Amino acid sequence: MSSNIVFEQVGGRCKMVDDDNVVSGTVAHLAMSASVQTLTLQEVENDRLRRQSWLLKAKFQVDRFMEKHGFRMGSDVNVPKKTAFGLRRTYPLLMAACDQDWHMVCLLLYFGANPLQRDSSGRTMFSSWKGTKSLSRFASSSDSLRVHFLTSLDFDTHWTVFLRDETLLIFSRIRASTKIGSLSINTVCSRQFRGDSM
């Protein structure tokens, strides 16, 4: 008893049509498992392409920001910009914090910027006057994504030692006022960049 199984596409869907209404379970099972494997491979490839696209967009935005502020194109995010015959230096993360460009702060942290680097005046992103003022405004804003970002900063212990007391107090107030669990910095930055909700 042989069965001729034909796949027929009707309105964007496929259906199995057989001549004598008897379908071998093994043939149907093989066809289904092959289609599931194909879909799984396509999902993996789409996910890889999506991540690659996100990284390219993020890198382009960081490069554009660094070029706009006078940093060398394509250089590391921890390389300083030196001015006044090399006597003054600043870093991209400090510039983004002073400009209150929190999206760029997220991207720079994602690409490995050190938030404890000091400029020529000895200020970090957290301890500079502008940085602290804008950070406290940033912390007190009603946008929940910003609060999630600040609560998710997971500092290594050697970084936490160097933070000023007022900065730690800002973070402790925010942590106490939110009921959100800890998220990794990469997760928050990638969600903010893509525009996903928490």
N, C-alpha and C positions, 0 to 999 in steps of 0.2 A: 504494500500500500504506500504509494508515494504521494507526497503532498507538494503542490506548487505554491510557495508562499511569495506573495508579491507585496511590496510596500507601495502604497498609493498616497500621494500628497493631495489633501483637500483643504483649501483655505488656510494654508500655513501649518497644518497638522498632518502627521503621517499616521496611517492606519494599516494594519496587517489584513490582507485579503487572501483567503485560501480557496482553492477550488472545491475540495470535498469536506470542508468544515472541521477537519481534524488537523490540529496544529501540534507538532512535536514540541514538547516542553523544552527539550535541550536546544532546539534551534531558536526558539523565542528567547530563552535565557541567554544564549550566546549573543544574539542581536542586541538585547537590552544591556548586557554587561559591556559590550563594545561601545555602545552609545554613551554609557555612563563614564567609561574611561576617557572617551573623547571629550566629553564635557568637563571632566576634572582637569585634564591637560589644558584645555582652553581657559579655564578659570585660573589656573596657576600662571599661565602665560600672561593673561590680562592683568593679574595682580602684579606680576613682575614689571610689566610695561607701565602700569599706573605708578608704582613706586619710582621707577626710573624717570618718568615724566615729572613727578613731584620734585625729585632731587634736582633735575635740570632747571626747573622753574625757580626753585629756592636758590640755587647757586647763581643763576642769572640775576636775581634780585639783590643778592649779597654783593656780587661784582658791581652792579650798577650803583648801589649805595656807596661802596668803597671808592669808586671812580668819582662820584659826585662830591665826596668829602676829601678828595685829594690823596687817597691811599693808592699804592701801586696796584695796577690791575692784575688780578689772578694771584695775588700774594696771600699768605696765610692770614687768618683773622686775628692772630696774636702779634702781628708785626706792627710796630708803632709807626706813626707818621711824625717825622722830625721836622721842626721849623726853627726859625731864628738861628741859623747856622748850627743846627743840631743841639741847641740848648734846651729846646722845649719839645716834648713828645706827648702824643695822645694815642688812644687806641680806638678802633671802630666801635667797640661795645660802649665806651664812655661817650662817644659822639651820639650813638643811638639813644642812650639813656638821657643825655642832656636835651636831645631833640624830642624826647618823649615818644619815640617811634618804637612802641612795644612789640609790634610785629617783627621789626628788624632785630630787636633784642632777642626774641625767641629764635629767629633764624641763626643769629650769630652764636648763641649758646648751643644750638643744635650742631653747628659746624665746629664746635670745640673752643669757642672764645672763653678765656679765663676771666671771671667776674672780679677777681681780686688783683688784676694788674693795675699798677699805679701810674698815673701820668707824671709829668715833670714836677708838679706841685705836691705829689704824694697822695693824691686823691684816687679812690677807687670808684666804681659805679655806685656803690652804696654810701660812701662817706663824703662824696663831694656835695657841696651846698645845693647845686642844681639837682644833682641826682637824688639826694635825700628828699628835697621838696617835691620833686616830680614823682618820686617813688611813693611818698605818703599820699599824694593826690591820686596816684594810680591805685594804691591800696584801698583808698576810701571810696573809689568810684563804685557805682551800682552794677556795673557790668560783671556778671558772674564769671565769665571766662577769665577776666583779669584776676579775680580772686582765686580761681582755680589755678591759674599760672603761678601766683605767688605762693599758694599753699603747697604746690607740688615741687618747689625748689628743694631738691635733695642734695644738700651740701655734704662733701666729705668733712670729716672732723677737722682736718688741718685747715680747711677753708673757714669753718665756723669760728675757729679760734681768732682769726684776724678781723672778723666783722665787728663793727662798733656796737655798743650796747643798744643804741637807739634803733639800729637796723634790726637787731634781733628782737627788740620789743615790738616793732612793726609786724614782723613775721609771727611772733607769738600771739599778738592780738588777732591777726587774721586767722591763724590756725584755731584759736579758741572760738571765733565767731562762725566758723563753717563746720558743717557736718560731713564734709566730703573726705573720703579716704585718700591716701597718698597716691598720686599718679606720677609716673616718670616724666622728666622734663621733655624727653623726645616725644612722648605721646601727646602732651599738651601742645607743644610747638607744631607738630604735624597736624593736629586737629584744628588749631587756630589758622594755620596756613590754608588748609583745604576748606575751611568754613564749616566743619562738622560741629554739631552740638555735643554738649557733654552728656 
